[in-house]
Amino acid sequence: MLKGKTRIELTDVHTGEVEVIEEENMVTNALQHIFNPMGYVKAADPMYTTEYVYYYTTLTGGLLLLNKSLEEKADNLSIPSDVEQTGCAVYDKQNTSGQTLRGNYNATESEVDLENRRVKYVYDFDTAEGNGTIACVALTHALGGYGNRGLDVAPTRGLYPFYKSIGSGLLRYTGSNSAISAYDRTLSYSSYGTGLKWIIKIDATKDSVYYFSMTSTTSIKLLRYRANIHTVSLFDKPGAARTLLEETEISFSQPVNTQYFSYNYDEETDRLYIVSASSYYVANNASYYVTEIDLANGNAVKQYTMTNKIGSNMRICDLRSNTFCYRGYIYFMNYGYSVKYYIYRQELGNSANIQKIETEVRKSDPVIARDGRLYFELASTYSGSYCCYVINTDDFTMKIPETYNMYDSNCRQHVPVIGYPLTYYLTSGSSDGTFAIRTDYLATINNLSSPVVKTTDKTMKVTYTLQEQ
């Protein structure tokens, strides 16, 4: 098992006085989930490649300094929505970007003792870096150690994605290779019809992949197919065709447009949202409709008649990914060729309650929401028009991460894999998808007995030691 401890040294640059804080940590189940086999999906070989080895440089190579204490539970794997990042750092990396969140790896004092199964990470923060309240120190994936939770001022971006592949893309759940006409949120309104299936989630505990299909303007069909993660029939062809296990008809009163709609699945509440309109955009003061289907509670349906109150056109059904409904709001962007572009949110059932945030790039889409954070992305290129924004849905504020995008230069749908925390299936239109893990997990939790405050008159050294026993 792993044992760890943190030592924080705050040095007053004027007096030379040093304040020392030392605490012991707990280790979460994050690493166990990463190494656990995943049926027929995750072979051992990806974990033995340079993408992961050495594990101490990747799986625990990121440092997080957080402003609040965290619940010390083994399955507490994610940063809660009300916790902010005070600082961060990455194994073997210096902060040359000029941003003030990330500190610097201290190669001189860091130690790796493979014979005795011990690693000591040492990170330095100058007077401008990592300032604020520190109540908890945690280790994460190296990519999680970048400022991907977001900064107030646009940072220098790099290839620091939120996800890392864990292997097999052979189980084809979308596109023509799925052999069941299954697609995802990245498709445009020009592909439509009652025969198409739209992926929403994978439940590995039931070895099932779920889709919905438009059967009429007032009904959809929920379809459960074998995922071939844990079970294979003698008559299956896992790399392509799926085996239908169950289908359920769901009806509602307010008609939806089978061509002009967007959708998203909320993994926190197990709800499917379908947003429809009479065209691929909604004019000012025109109506659109939101259909909420509570999959966790007997597929109960709730529908909202909404009015565009933003003062310009809404970008809503051009792609299936134009909108995202989450925690009582719908999120979207304006449409057209105006000089300024905004991210909006409108309260479901209350069209008058609307807010906006100005952005640099138009036509970015909300791709995933989790733990009170909603991520907008335009991943068509690594330069020029790329963007990635992090929206805090508690107070509707925006920050900008250090990364170019969430995974790669393709727009992808992030399909949760229930039963395997941190794991998602990243689809990409008609291309094969890939299974990947989120890299912003909590590998350890080290709460301080009392929070400390780093100010601009202090430097800081953080030493984090892990010992295998």
N, C-alpha and C positions, 0 to 999 in steps of 0.2 A: 504494500500500500504506500501511498505518497503522504509525506508530511511536509508542511511548508511553514515559513515564517517571513514576516516583513520587518524591515528596519527602515525607518524614515529619519533622515537627518536634515533639519532646517537650520541654515547658517545665516545669521544676520551679517550682511556685507559691511555694515558700519562698525559693529562692535566685535565681530568674530564669535559671538556667543552661539553655541550649537544646542539645539533642542533635539532630543532623540526619542523616538517612539518605536516600540517593538511589540509585535503581536503575532500570534499563531493563526494559521488559516484552517479552513476546511476544504475538502475536495468534493466537487459535485459529481454527478453521474455523466457529465458531458463526454468525457473521454471514453467511458464505457459504451455509450451509445454510438460513438464514432467507430469504435473497433468491432462492435457486435456485428456478426453477419446479418445480411438482410435477404434471406431466402436465396433465390436464384439470381438476384440482382447484383449483389456486391461480392465479387470474388476477392480473394486476399491480395492479389497482385497490385492493385492501385495503392494500397497502403505501404507497399515496399518500394515505391518509386521515389524519385527525387522530389516529387510534389509534396511528399510527407516526411521522408527521412532526411535529416534526423528529426525525430518527433519533438524534441525540446525546442528546436528552432521554428517549428510550424505550429504544433497543436497548443503549446503554452508560450509561444514567442511574442505575445502581445500583452501589454500592461494597460490596465484601466484604473484611473483614479476617479472615484465617484463621490458625489456630494451628500449622499445619504447611506445609512446602513441598509444592508439587505437581509432578508430572512435566510437564516442558515439552514437550508434544507438541501438534501442531495439532488432533488429534482428541480431546484430553482436554477434554471439554465439561461434565463433572459433578464435583461435590465428592465425593471418596471418603468411605466410611462412617466412617473413623477420623479425619477432619478436622472440627474444630469451628469455629464462627463466633465470633470474638472481638468483632467489631463490624460495623456496616453503616451505610449512609446512602443517601439518595435525592436526585436532582437536584431543586432548587427546593423541598425540603420540610424543615420543622423538626420536631424531635422534641418534641411537646407531650404525649406520652402518659405521661411519667414513668418509662418503662422505660429501662434503662441499657445496652441493646445498641446502639441506633441513635443516630448523631450528627446534626449539623445542617448544612444547606447554607449556605455562605458566599457570599451573592449579591454582596457588595462586591468580593471578590477573584477570583471566578470570571469567566472570560472566554470569549466565543464570537466567533471571528473567521472568518466564513464566507468572506470574500474570500481569505484565506490558508489555508483549510481546517485550522483549528486550534481546539481547545476545551480549556479548562483548568477542571477541576472542583476546587473547594476545599471541604473539609468540616472542621468543628470538632467536637471532642469535649471535653466538660468533664471535671472530675476524677472524676465518677461514671460516665462513659460509655466504653465500649470498653476496659475494663481486662482485662489478660491478655497472653498471648504472641501476638505478631504475627510470622509467618514468611513470609506471602504476602499480597499485595494484588491484588485482581482487580476487573475491571469486569463488570457483568452488566446484564440488563434492569432498568429502573427498579423494576418490581414485585418483582424478585429482591433489591432493595436493602432491602426491609423485613425484619423479623425473622421471616420465614416458615420458617426452619429450626427455629425454636422457642425459647421462653424458659422458664426454670424456674418463673417466677411468671406467672399469667395476665395478659396485657397488654390494653390497650385495643385492641379489634379494629376493622378497617375493611375496605373493599372492595379488598383487595390480592391478587387471585387468583394462583394458580400458573400459569395458562394465559392466553394471548391468542389470539383467533381469527385464522386466516389466510384465512378466506373460506368457500368453497362448502359448503353443507349440502345440495346437490342430489343427491349420491350417497347414496342411502338404503340403509343396510346392515341396519337393524333396523326392527321395527315392521310394521304392516300395509302401509305404503308400500313396503316392500322387495319385496312380492309373493311372498315365499317363506316366509312365517311364521317370520321370524327375530327373535330377541329377545335381551335382554342380562341382566346380573346384577341389574338393578333390579326385575325382575318377582318377584311373590310365588309361593308354593307353590300357590296356587289355580289358576294357569295351568300346565298340565302335559300330558304326553302324548308318545307316540313320534313324532309328526309334527313337533314344534317343533324349530327350529334355534337354537343358542346361539352367539353370536359370540365368538371368542377373539382373533384377530389379523388384521392386514392386512399382506401382504408386497408392497410396491410394486415390488420388483425382479422379482417374478414376476407382477405385476398380478393378485394373487389376494387374496381375503378368505376366511378360514377359519371354519367353524362345526363344532360337533358336534351330533349328534342321538341321542337314546336309541332304540335299535332293539329292545332287550329289557332285562331286568334284569341280564343278563350280557354285554351288548355295546353298543357305541356305533358310530356311523358318523362318520368325519371327512370333511367336505365342503369342497371347494375350488371357489369360484366366481370368475368374472371380476370384478375390482374396478372395471374401466373407468377406471382412473387413467391408463394409458398406451395402452390398446388399446380400440377400439370396433369391433364387427362391424356390418355392414350391417343385421343383424337384431336388434341389441341395442336396448334401451330403457334407457340408463344411469341415468336418474333413478328407475327402479323395478326391474323384474325383473332378476334376475341370471342369468348363463349358467353352468350346471354344467360344470366342467372335469374333476373327478376326485372319486371317493369311495372311502374305505377303511374296511373293517370291522375293528373292534378288539374282541377278546373277553377276558373275565377270569372268574375262578372265583367270587369273593365277590360275591353279587348286590348291586345298588344299587337304591334305591327311586326309581322314575321320577317320583314326585310330590314327595317330601321330599328335596331335595338342594340344595346350594349348590356353586358352582364358582369357580375363578379360573385365570388363565393367568399363569405366571411368565416374563416376557420375558427375564430373565437366563439361564435354563437351557432355555428352550423346552419347558416342561412344563405339562401340563394337570392340574389337581387337581379331583376330584369328591368331595364330602363328602356322605354320605347317612345317613339315620336312619329310624326307623319313624314319626316325627312331626315337626312343625315345631320342636320343642324336644327336648332329651334330658334326662331326669331324672337325678338324682344316682345314680351307680353303674350306670347303664344304658350300653349299647354304641352306638357309631356307627362308621362305616367311611370310610376315605380311600382313594381310588383315584388313583394317580399314573401318568400316561402320558407317557413321555419321547419327545416328538415328534422330537427331534434324533437319537435312537438307535433307529430302526426301530420306533417306537411301543411300546417295551418297557413292560410293565405291572408295577407294584409296588403291593400292597394292604396296608393297615394296619387291624387290628381295634383300636379304641380304646375306653377306658372313661372316662366322665365322672367326674372326681375332684375337682371344684371345691367340692363340698358344697352345691350348689344346681342349679337347672335351667340348661342351656346354651341360649343363643339361637343356633341353628345352621342351620335350614332354613326359617325364616319367609320370608326373601327369598333369592334366589340369591346375594346379596352378603354374607351373614352371616358368612362365614369367609374366611380367606386363608391359604394354605399357602406358606411362604417360608423358604428356607434351613434346612430340617429341622424346622420348627415349624408348628403350626396356631394361628392367632390368632382370637379370638372374644370375645363379651361374655356376661355372665349374663343370664338371662331371668326376668321376673316383676316384681313390684311392691315389691321390697325397698327399703329406704331408701338403700342404697349400691349403686353400679354399678361394675363392674370390667372392665378389659380383661385377658384371660387369654392365656397361650400355653402350649401343651402339646407336648412333643416327640413327633414322629411315631415310632411304634414303642415308645414308653416313656411310658405314661399316667401313671406316678407322678411324672414330672418336669414340674411345673406351677408357674407363677408368675402373679402378678396385680398390677395397678396400679389404684388407685381413680380414678374420673372423676366429672365433675359431671352428665353427661347420659347417659341410657340410650338404647338402640337406635341408637347410631351404628355405622357399618359400616366395615370395612377396604376401601378403594377401590383403592389402588395401592401397590406396593412397588418401590423402585428404589434402588440404591446404599446398601443397608443401612438405609433408612428406610421405614417403613410408615405410611401416612396413614389415619387414621380420620376419618369425616365424617358429620355429620347436616346436610344442606343444605336442609332444608324451609323455612327462614325466615331472615331476616337479623337477627332479634332473639329474645330469650327463650330458646328451646330449641336454637339453633344450636350447633354445636361443630366443631372441627377439631383433631385431636391428631396429633403426630408422634412415632412410636415408633422409638427407636434399637434395631435388632434385634441389634446386637452385644452390648449389655449389658442390654437390656430396660428402658430408662428412657424416660420420656415428657416431651416439651416441648410448649408451647402456642404456636402461631404468631400473628402479628398479624392474619392474615386470618380472615374469617368462614368461608370455604369454599374449595374447590379451583378452582371456575370460576364457578358461579352458584348460584341458589337451587334448582336441580333436582339430584336425585341422578343421577349419571352414571357410566357405565362408561368406563374409560380404556383404549382399545384401541390398542396400539402400532402404528406404521406403520414396518415394517422397511424400511430403505433410506433413510429420512429421519430422521436423528437429531433429537431434540427434539420430533418431531411425533407427535400422538395424534389418534385419532378419538374424540370424546366423545359417546357415545350417551346417550339419555334415554328409556328405555322405548319407547313407540310413536311418540314425536316424532322429527322429523328430527335427525340428529346434526350435529356440526360438526367441522371439522379445526382444530386449535389447536397452538401450540408451548408447551413448558414455558418459564417465564420465569426459572428459577433456574440458567441456564447460565453457563459461564465464557466470556466474550467475550475476556478477556485473562488472562494469568498473569504476575505480577511477583513472583518469589521474592526475598527479601532475602538478602544474603550471609551475615548472621548474624541470627537472630531477635532482636527487641527486646521488652521487657516494659513495658507501660504500667501504672502504679499510680495509686492515688487521690491521690497528691501531684503529679500531672502533668496538664497539659492537652495536647491533641494537635491538630495541624493536618495534614491529609492533602491533598496537591495531586497530582492525576493529570492529566497532559497527554497528549492525543492529537493527532498531526500527520499529515495525509495527504500522502504524497510521490509 
